[in-house]
């Protein structure tokens, strides 16, 4: 009995050990092996705000490739689509709805993504524009040809707004003490609205993601900007009246100044 | 120096809106137009969302037209009675215009009708003003209009408009104000560039009184539009409006001073050229392939 109890204790111990070990291989390793740090994780939008910069740095195992993704949470966007009316006049021909489209999507990697990552992982982790095209739903665009065309236009529209970017040259890496240190500095566009943004670094080996680590960047309006946008959204009547009164006052004020100045004529 | 715009959610170098305001305010003081047909597309080009650009432009026109009306009123160039009659018509016309837009949207071809109305109205008005001002066909026109004048004189509510030096039935400015109101609502503009030719060619008012009176009625239209935009759509960007009005209020005063030094015919020719240039620009936009095939949708 004692021996069987001892065996049962041993087998339980082994099972728990294996479970702990398998857990450590993924999440534990992410915090212990792959690290991430955003130097500017709280961006305040004040009166003189004109965008910012965000640096992402950390360390990983040597010999791994890295992908850094900065993204806003999923949203939906309704955009006007231009087309030809009467065969030759370009004008708005309707609207397209882009469902599950993040408002901001930056993807940076140490090498071209399709060279270092399998299609399966690209799709699973929504890494790269081809994976994003499968993730975003476009309505009404039923045919593949239409979807491809309008997704391409969507990327061009977002890149022109500086809210989407993709590159394989921005991450710098160095090897120190058998560890790979990485560093990336990116412009933070003023077009990015207030909100919480997720920064994820993926370590890639043999075309598979082996680790990931995350941090967040919070963008928030403060001071007079917060007060004015709050009033415009929640107290439109008062906001409108103040805007009109100030415009009337400015018009009369300048008129009075010119009247005095014009007295000499 | 850059400032952040809390409603447009964008950042802008302050020199740009102040400079734009100055130029458009100058046109406003010179010709009695609000300048929305110039300012709104320029703001969109600077990255301001279309809906915010149009709403904020209305707010700055309140300032520019106050400044301009005040400058013209000082020298006796505002016909308040005529202005009020045009306003009544414009208000009623605006209500019809909004309904027309709703129907067109339901039919699914609103954009086509709006763009075509824009090109046709601007093209016709610009060409007519230009040719008329160049040839000065005053005598021939008076002969032609004698029949029309008789008809207008036979209408009830004949009213003397002292400042303009004309007598018309009060029905005339209300009807034509209404016509401009309908078109302005359909085209989404203040309608100054349509109202000015109506006052010059149909109501036969002197050009300098036309400018002051047009600004007076634009002021009230834009107060209404600013309030409605702020209250219902939350699209007025206060900081952008202040930057624009810093330039436009000064520009309107300078324009009014310049305007007094130019003859009516000269003013008409310059306005006609500006209207025609804008028409050509719109025709190019319609026919050349745009760089982006997607744009922000209006409204919320």
HADDOCK unambig.tbl for C-alpha pairs under 7 A between the chains (distance, minus, plus):
assign (segid A and resid 47 and name CA) (segid B and resid 3 and name CA) 5.79 0.50 0.50
assign (segid A and resid 47 and name CA) (segid B and resid 4 and name CA) 5.45 0.50 0.50
assign (segid A and resid 48 and name CA) (segid B and resid 2 and name CA) 5.88 0.50 0.50
assign (segid A and resid 48 and name CA) (segid B and resid 3 and name CA) 4.65 0.50 0.50
assign (segid A and resid 48 and name CA) (segid B and resid 4 and name CA) 5.76 0.50 0.50
assign (segid A and resid 49 and name CA) (segid B and resid 3 and name CA) 6.37 0.50 0.50
assign (segid A and resid 49 and name CA) (segid B and resid 4 and name CA) 5.46 0.50 0.50
assign (segid A and resid 49 and name CA) (segid B and resid 11 and name CA) 6.91 0.50 0.50
assign (segid A and resid 50 and name CA) (segid B and resid 2 and name CA) 6.36 0.50 0.50
assign (segid A and resid 50 and name CA) (segid B and resid 4 and name CA) 6.67 0.50 0.50
assign (segid A and resid 50 and name CA) (segid B and resid 11 and name CA) 5.50 0.50 0.50
assign (segid A and resid 78 and name CA) (segid B and resid 297 and name CA) 6.20 0.50 0.50
assign (segid A and resid 79 and name CA) (segid B and resid 294 and name CA) 6.08 0.50 0.50
assign (segid A and resid 79 and name CA) (segid B and resid 295 and name CA) 5.56 0.50 0.50
assign (segid A and resid 79 and name CA) (segid B and resid 296 and name CA) 5.00 0.50 0.50
assign (segid A and resid 79 and name CA) (segid B and resid 297 and name CA) 4.86 0.50 0.50
assign (segid A and resid 80 and name CA) (segid B and resid 294 and name CA) 5.52 0.50 0.50
assign (segid A and resid 80 and name CA) (segid B and resid 295 and name CA) 5.17 0.50 0.50
assign (segid A and resid 80 and name CA) (segid B and resid 296 and name CA) 6.00 0.50 0.50
assign (segid A and resid 80 and name CA) (segid B and resid 297 and name CA) 5.09 0.50 0.50
assign (segid A and resid 81 and name CA) (segid B and resid 293 and name CA) 5.87 0.50 0.50
assign (segid A and resid 81 and name CA) (segid B and resid 294 and name CA) 4.84 0.50 0.50
assign (segid A and resid 81 and name CA) (segid B and resid 295 and name CA) 6.77 0.50 0.50
assign (segid A and resid 82 and name CA) (segid B and resid 293 and name CA) 5.02 0.50 0.50
assign (segid A and resid 82 and name CA) (segid B and resid 294 and name CA) 6.21 0.50 0.50
assign (segid A and resid 88 and name CA) (segid B and resid 287 and name CA) 6.22 0.50 0.50
assign (segid A and resid 89 and name CA) (segid B and resid 286 and name CA) 5.05 0.50 0.50
assign (segid A and resid 89 and name CA) (segid B and resid 287 and name CA) 5.19 0.50 0.50
assign (segid A and resid 90 and name CA) (segid B and resid 286 and name CA) 4.81 0.50 0.50
assign (segid A and resid 90 and name CA) (segid B and resid 287 and name CA) 5.96 0.50 0.50
assign (segid A and resid 90 and name CA) (segid B and resid 289 and name CA) 6.97 0.50 0.50
assign (segid A and resid 91 and name CA) (segid B and resid 286 and name CA) 6.64 0.50 0.50
assign (segid A and resid 92 and name CA) (segid B and resid 111 and name CA) 6.45 0.50 0.50
assign (segid A and resid 153 and name CA) (segid B and resid 292 and name CA) 6.99 0.50 0.50
assign (segid A and resid 153 and name CA) (segid B and resid 293 and name CA) 6.41 0.50 0.50
assign (segid A and resid 153 and name CA) (segid B and resid 294 and name CA) 6.66 0.50 0.50
assign (segid A and resid 154 and name CA) (segid B and resid 294 and name CA) 6.91 0.50 0.50
assign (segid A and resid 157 and name CA) (segid B and resid 292 and name CA) 6.39 0.50 0.50
assign (segid A and resid 157 and name CA) (segid B and resid 294 and name CA) 6.49 0.50 0.50
assign (segid A and resid 190 and name CA) (segid B and resid 10 and name CA) 6.00 0.50 0.50
assign (segid A and resid 190 and name CA) (segid B and resid 11 and name CA) 6.38 0.50 0.50
assign (segid A and resid 191 and name CA) (segid B and resid 9 and name CA) 6.52 0.50 0.50
assign (segid A and resid 191 and name CA) (segid B and resid 10 and name CA) 5.54 0.50 0.50
assign (segid A and resid 193 and name CA) (segid B and resid 9 and name CA) 6.66 0.50 0.50
assign (segid A and resid 225 and name CA) (segid B and resid 6 and name CA) 5.43 0.50 0.50
assign (segid A and resid 228 and name CA) (segid B and resid 6 and name CA) 6.60 0.50 0.50
assign (segid A and resid 229 and name CA) (segid B and resid 6 and name CA) 5.28 0.50 0.50
assign (segid A and resid 229 and name CA) (segid B and resid 7 and name CA) 5.84 0.50 0.50
assign (segid A and resid 232 and name CA) (segid B and resid 230 and name CA) 6.94 0.50 0.50
assign (segid A and resid 232 and name CA) (segid B and resid 234 and name CA) 5.55 0.50 0.50
assign (segid A and resid 233 and name CA) (segid B and resid 234 and name CA) 5.74 0.50 0.50
assign (segid A and resid 236 and name CA) (segid B and resid 230 and name CA) 5.16 0.50 0.50
assign (segid A and resid 236 and name CA) (segid B and resid 231 and name CA) 4.21 0.50 0.50
assign (segid A and resid 236 and name CA) (segid B and resid 234 and name CA) 6.10 0.50 0.50
assign (segid A and resid 237 and name CA) (segid B and resid 227 and name CA) 6.98 0.50 0.50
assign (segid A and resid 237 and name CA) (segid B and resid 230 and name CA) 6.62 0.50 0.50
assign (segid A and resid 237 and name CA) (segid B and resid 231 and name CA) 4.87 0.50 0.50
assign (segid A and resid 239 and name CA) (segid B and resid 230 and name CA) 6.76 0.50 0.50
assign (segid A and resid 240 and name CA) (segid B and resid 226 and name CA) 6.57 0.50 0.50
assign (segid A and resid 240 and name CA) (segid B and resid 227 and name CA) 4.90 0.50 0.50
assign (segid A and resid 240 and name CA) (segid B and resid 230 and name CA) 4.92 0.50 0.50
assign (segid A and resid 240 and name CA) (segid B and resid 231 and name CA) 6.45 0.50 0.50
assign (segid A and resid 241 and name CA) (segid B and resid 227 and name CA) 6.62 0.50 0.50
assign (segid A and resid 243 and name CA) (segid B and resid 59 and name CA) 6.95 0.50 0.50
assign (segid A and resid 243 and name CA) (segid B and resid 238 and name CA) 6.34 0.50 0.50
assign (segid A and resid 244 and name CA) (segid B and resid 59 and name CA) 6.55 0.50 0.50
assign (segid A and resid 244 and name CA) (segid B and resid 223 and name CA) 6.49 0.50 0.50
assign (segid A and resid 247 and name CA) (segid B and resid 59 and name CA) 6.84 0.50 0.50
assign (segid A and resid 247 and name CA) (segid B and resid 60 and name CA) 6.55 0.50 0.50
assign (segid A and resid 247 and name CA) (segid B and resid 62 and name CA) 5.86 0.50 0.50
assign (segid A and resid 247 and name CA) (segid B and resid 63 and name CA) 4.35 0.50 0.50
assign (segid A and resid 248 and name CA) (segid B and resid 62 and name CA) 6.38 0.50 0.50
assign (segid A and resid 248 and name CA) (segid B and resid 63 and name CA) 5.28 0.50 0.50
assign (segid A and resid 248 and name CA) (segid B and resid 66 and name CA) 6.15 0.50 0.50
assign (segid A and resid 250 and name CA) (segid B and resid 63 and name CA) 6.07 0.50 0.50
assign (segid A and resid 251 and name CA) (segid B and resid 63 and name CA) 4.44 0.50 0.50
assign (segid A and resid 251 and name CA) (segid B and resid 64 and name CA) 6.01 0.50 0.50
assign (segid A and resid 251 and name CA) (segid B and resid 66 and name CA) 4.88 0.50 0.50
assign (segid A and resid 251 and name CA) (segid B and resid 67 and name CA) 4.13 0.50 0.50
assign (segid A and resid 251 and name CA) (segid B and resid 249 and name CA) 5.60 0.50 0.50
assign (segid A and resid 252 and name CA) (segid B and resid 66 and name CA) 6.33 0.50 0.50
assign (segid A and resid 252 and name CA) (segid B and resid 67 and name CA) 5.68 0.50 0.50
assign (segid A and resid 254 and name CA) (segid B and resid 67 and name CA) 6.58 0.50 0.50
assign (segid A and resid 254 and name CA) (segid B and resid 249 and name CA) 6.30 0.50 0.50
assign (segid A and resid 254 and name CA) (segid B and resid 250 and name CA) 6.52 0.50 0.50
assign (segid A and resid 255 and name CA) (segid B and resid 67 and name CA) 5.25 0.50 0.50
assign (segid A and resid 255 and name CA) (segid B and resid 70 and name CA) 6.22 0.50 0.50
assign (segid A and resid 255 and name CA) (segid B and resid 71 and name CA) 6.34 0.50 0.50
assign (segid A and resid 255 and name CA) (segid B and resid 253 and name CA) 6.95 0.50 0.50
